[in-house]
């Protein structure tokens, strides 16, 4: 299962919360990331999140989307299911993994 953020959500991610901007990390987590995560986990699949094709990711967007998912479901569980792709900005992968791991 694959989520390509630039096509499935937006190529211009916003701030942390829905009340701060359109295309927020909270909106992405609630409307796309968590439902797809739940489906992938239920089916025993990896959830591949492709970060390529966007115009950059605010730190607050990434922390709320991925760190927020880990706060809700547990970091080990999230790291077990999610696989990240970022050929445009490879350092994003470790940054996101750091947000997920910080919720332990």
Buried (B, 14 or more C-beta within 10 A) or exposed (E): BBBBBBEBBBEBBBBBBBEEBEBBBBBBBBEBBBEBBEEBBEEEEBBBBBBBEBEEBBEBBBBBBBBBBBBEBBBEBBBEBBEBBBEEEEEBBEBBBEBBBEBE
